[in-house]
Amino acid sequence: MALTFFKTPKNKQYNYKPVYYDARKEALEKLENTAYSEAKEEKKEYEKALRERINMRWKRTQQKKAKSGARNRLLIILGALFLLTYLLFYL
């Protein structure tokens, strides 16, 4: 053990961790992200168009049901009136 009057400085230590850069991998990830975002947008557009088609079809069937219901009601009323007039005049 040596006797020293002056302290010698220690080596500086760094916590540097090298980063590996892969341009091809980064470009591929960017393409995947854009593809996924485009797919999501297309899916949203498809769902929106599908909803509109379903709503239009539902409205069309509701209108058909309303028309047929009104037609049936009219026939029942006319039949009841015909029966009433028949009973009043011929009995």
Backbone bond lengths (Angstrom), bond angles and torsions (degrees), N, CA, C in turn:
res aa  C-N    CA-C-N  psi(-1)  N-CA   C-N-CA  omega(-1)  CA-C   N-CA-C  phi
1 M - - - 1.426 - - 1.521 107.73 -
2 A 1.304 113.58 124.86 1.460 118.89 -175.87 1.519 110.05 -95.75
3 L 1.267 115.27 145.95 1.449 122.17 178.43 1.520 108.43 -92.57
4 T 1.383 116.84 121.33 1.465 120.48 -178.84 1.512 109.89 -123.86
5 F 1.326 115.80 143.97 1.463 120.40 177.51 1.525 111.50 -94.86
6 F 1.287 117.66 -24.28 1.469 121.46 -179.78 1.525 109.37 -117.07
7 K 1.332 115.05 141.85 1.465 120.23 177.70 1.517 109.36 -84.16
8 T 1.272 116.17 130.83 1.460 118.77 175.04 1.537 109.18 -87.75
9 P 1.323 117.44 138.92 1.478 118.82 -178.77 1.526 111.82 -68.76
10 K 1.307 114.08 145.02 1.465 119.79 178.59 1.536 109.07 -85.03
11 N 1.292 115.62 161.05 1.455 120.24 176.61 1.535 110.08 -65.67
12 K 1.342 116.00 139.46 1.456 119.89 177.72 1.527 109.15 -77.11
13 Q 1.316 115.12 140.70 1.455 120.73 179.46 1.527 109.19 -115.44
14 Y 1.302 114.92 137.57 1.465 121.27 178.73 1.519 108.77 -117.19
15 N 1.308 115.14 148.88 1.468 120.74 176.13 1.529 109.71 -100.27
16 Y 1.285 116.28 47.54 1.457 121.38 -177.89 1.524 109.75 -84.79
17 K 1.355 114.83 126.83 1.455 119.95 176.05 1.524 106.45 -116.93
18 P 1.301 118.56 118.50 1.458 120.10 -177.45 1.532 111.01 -65.98
19 V 1.325 114.39 142.82 1.456 121.45 179.81 1.514 107.67 -107.28
20 Y 1.337 115.50 132.11 1.452 120.03 179.19 1.522 108.39 -92.24
21 Y 1.296 118.28 126.43 1.463 123.69 -178.39 1.514 108.95 -105.71
22 D 1.325 115.11 121.66 1.460 120.27 178.40 1.524 107.64 -119.12
23 A 1.318 117.12 104.12 1.465 121.45 -176.84 1.520 111.23 -64.49
24 R 1.315 118.00 -37.95 1.466 121.47 -179.17 1.531 110.59 -64.27
25 K 1.330 115.89 -44.42 1.458 120.48 -179.88 1.534 110.44 -64.48
26 E 1.309 116.62 -41.40 1.455 120.65 179.67 1.532 111.07 -64.79
27 A 1.322 117.25 -41.34 1.464 121.21 177.79 1.521 110.46 -64.83
28 L 1.318 117.12 -39.79 1.454 121.55 178.42 1.530 111.23 -63.49
29 E 1.329 116.69 -43.75 1.461 120.62 177.73 1.523 111.32 -62.67
30 K 1.320 116.47 -39.01 1.459 120.51 178.45 1.527 110.32 -63.83
31 L 1.328 117.04 -43.48 1.462 120.88 177.68 1.517 111.48 -62.91
32 E 1.335 116.60 -42.01 1.466 120.14 178.60 1.521 110.80 -61.87
33 N 1.328 116.69 -44.05 1.464 119.95 -179.54 1.523 111.42 -62.57
34 T 1.332 117.17 -42.80 1.466 118.85 178.72 1.518 110.55 -66.88
35 A 1.330 117.49 -37.71 1.467 120.20 179.10 1.529 110.33 -64.66
36 Y 1.334 116.25 -43.68 1.458 119.24 178.82 1.523 111.00 -64.01
37 S 1.323 117.69 -41.59 1.464 119.71 -179.51 1.524 110.37 -66.83
38 E 1.353 117.57 -39.05 1.456 120.06 177.07 1.524 110.85 -65.87
39 A 1.317 116.68 -38.99 1.465 120.47 179.05 1.526 110.04 -64.03
40 K 1.323 116.22 -40.07 1.461 119.41 178.35 1.523 110.52 -64.60
41 E 1.334 117.04 -41.77 1.459 120.45 179.14 1.520 110.37 -64.51
42 E 1.347 116.75 -42.54 1.461 120.19 178.54 1.514 110.37 -63.95
43 K 1.318 116.62 -38.37 1.458 120.14 179.17 1.521 110.36 -64.71
44 K 1.340 116.53 -41.60 1.462 120.24 178.20 1.520 110.70 -63.38
45 E 1.347 116.56 -42.68 1.457 120.22 178.86 1.525 110.56 -64.46
46 Y 1.329 116.81 -41.16 1.458 120.74 179.19 1.522 110.34 -63.37
47 E 1.343 116.65 -44.15 1.459 120.04 179.37 1.523 111.06 -63.52
48 K 1.323 116.61 -39.05 1.461 120.27 178.92 1.528 110.46 -64.22
49 A 1.335 117.13 -45.22 1.462 120.99 178.78 1.526 110.70 -64.51
50 L 1.319 116.62 -38.99 1.459 120.44 178.77 1.519 110.85 -64.08
51 R 1.320 116.97 -42.95 1.465 120.40 177.59 1.523 111.49 -60.91
52 E 1.332 116.14 -42.61 1.456 119.46 179.16 1.520 110.87 -62.44
53 R 1.340 117.00 -43.67 1.470 119.91 178.54 1.514 111.41 -62.36
54 I 1.341 116.87 -42.45 1.467 120.36 179.92 1.518 109.90 -64.49
55 N 1.337 117.26 -42.78 1.463 120.13 178.72 1.514 111.47 -62.66
56 M 1.334 117.31 -42.02 1.463 119.97 179.52 1.529 110.27 -64.26
57 R 1.330 117.11 -43.23 1.460 120.72 179.16 1.522 110.66 -63.88
58 W 1.332 116.75 -41.33 1.461 120.95 179.58 1.526 110.52 -63.74
59 K 1.340 116.46 -43.78 1.464 119.77 178.20 1.520 110.82 -62.46
60 R 1.340 116.39 -41.05 1.454 120.28 -179.94 1.531 110.56 -62.34
61 T 1.328 117.77 -44.03 1.460 120.19 179.77 1.521 110.92 -68.09
62 Q 1.328 116.88 -35.39 1.461 119.47 177.26 1.527 110.67 -64.79
63 Q 1.336 116.18 -40.06 1.456 119.64 178.52 1.527 110.72 -65.26
64 K 1.336 117.05 -40.94 1.462 120.58 177.97 1.519 110.67 -62.44
65 K 1.343 115.61 -43.33 1.464 119.24 178.99 1.526 110.88 -63.49
66 A 1.321 116.59 -40.85 1.464 120.12 -179.86 1.522 110.29 -64.81
67 K 1.346 117.21 -41.97 1.468 120.53 179.30 1.521 110.85 -65.32
68 S 1.331 116.84 -44.84 1.463 118.81 -178.98 1.526 110.20 -68.24
69 G 1.317 118.33 -35.28 1.463 121.21 176.82 1.512 111.23 -65.01
70 A 1.327 116.86 -41.19 1.468 120.49 178.51 1.525 109.96 -66.66
71 R 1.332 117.30 -40.08 1.461 121.54 179.32 1.528 110.02 -63.71
72 N 1.333 116.59 -44.26 1.469 120.36 178.79 1.521 111.12 -63.50
73 R 1.306 116.74 -41.60 1.464 121.17 179.11 1.525 110.45 -62.52
74 L 1.327 116.56 -42.90 1.458 121.27 178.74 1.525 110.44 -62.56
75 L 1.318 118.02 -43.13 1.467 121.05 178.72 1.526 111.67 -63.70
76 I 1.312 116.97 -39.88 1.466 120.20 178.34 1.521 110.55 -65.13
77 I 1.325 117.00 -43.67 1.475 120.68 179.46 1.523 110.26 -63.61
78 L 1.332 117.76 -45.17 1.471 120.97 178.73 1.532 110.92 -62.89
79 G 1.324 116.89 -40.18 1.468 120.23 177.60 1.524 111.02 -63.99
80 A 1.336 117.21 -41.91 1.466 120.69 179.09 1.520 110.30 -65.48
81 L 1.345 117.49 -40.93 1.470 120.22 178.22 1.526 110.82 -65.63
82 F 1.307 117.62 -41.41 1.461 121.37 178.28 1.523 110.46 -62.33
83 L 1.347 116.45 -42.98 1.466 120.82 178.00 1.519 110.89 -63.89
84 L 1.328 118.04 -41.42 1.475 121.76 178.44 1.528 111.17 -63.36
85 T 1.325 116.24 -46.15 1.485 118.58 179.28 1.521 110.58 -65.43
86 Y 1.291 118.75 -35.69 1.465 121.69 178.22 1.533 109.97 -65.07
87 L 1.331 115.39 -44.41 1.480 119.31 -179.70 1.525 111.05 -67.29
88 L 1.342 118.17 -36.99 1.465 120.44 -177.66 1.543 111.86 -72.15
89 F 1.315 118.80 -40.00 1.438 121.22 -173.87 1.524 114.69 -91.30
90 Y 1.296 119.28 -26.58 1.454 120.38 -174.33 1.513 113.41 -110.72
91 L 1.304 120.34 1.81 1.463 120.61 175.76 1.468 111.80 -116.34
